[in-house]
Amino acid sequence: MSYQESLLPRIEITPGVCGGAACLAGTRIPVWILEQYRRSGASDAELLRSYPGLRAEDLVHAWAYVHSHQNEIEQHIRENEAA
């Protein structure tokens, strides 16, 4: 199931995949983990090197999703830190 396909075409939420977290389409890379790396000081260039299948456009969509779903992203980060 795609989430907000017309606004963010590269973001998908699929029940049962990555705990239902928003991921970049066609990957199992959750948006929240990219945001967590960014908060830790990783640049977009570093993220693209770490995830060779990603494109700069994917990160643009990821950051837009983070911006519009801040509470959801915060919750996923908190849950991961507590695990």
N, C-alpha and C positions, 0 to 999 in steps of 0.2 A: 504494500500500500504506500503510495507516495504521499508526502505531506506537503501541502501548499505548492503543488506542482507548478502553477503559473508564476508564483513569486520566487520560489527556491527550487528549481528543477533538479538540482543535484543532491537534495536532502530527502532521505527516505526513513520512514519508521515502519519496521516490520515486526509484528508480534512474534516473540520467541527468538529474535535475533538481537544479540547484544543487550539483553534485558529490556527490549522495547525502546532503547534509546535512539535518538536521531543519529543516523549514520550518513556518510557520503554514499551516494547511490553506487551500487555495484561493488561495494566494499563492506568490510566489517569494521570500519574505522569510525568510532563514535565521535560526534562533534565535541562532546564534553572533554574528551581526552586531548584533542587538539587545543582546546581552550586552556586546559590545565598546563600543557607544555608551554603555551604562549605566556601564561602568567608566570611560569618559571624562568622566562627570559628567552625562550626559543623564538627565533625570527621566522618569517615565512620561508625564507631561503633554506633555513635549517630543517624546517618541517618537510619541505619538498625533497630535500636530500634524504631525509629519514624514511619517507614514504614515496619511493620512486614512481608509483602508479598515480600519484596525485598531480594535478595541474594547478597553476596559480588561480584559475577560475574556481576550482573546488574550494580553495581557502576563502575566496570572496564570498561564496555562498555560505560556508561554515560561519564566518564572522557575522554575516547578516542574520543567520539563525541564532547565534549567541546573543546578538543585540536584541532581537525580538522575543527571545525565550529565556531571559536571564534567570528567572526563578527555577525553571526546569534544569538548566545547566548547573546552577548552584547546588541543587538537590543531588544530581548525579555525582558531582565532585565530592560533596560531603559523604555520600554513601560509600564511595570508593575509599575515601580516607579512613572511614570507620571500619572498613573490612580488613 
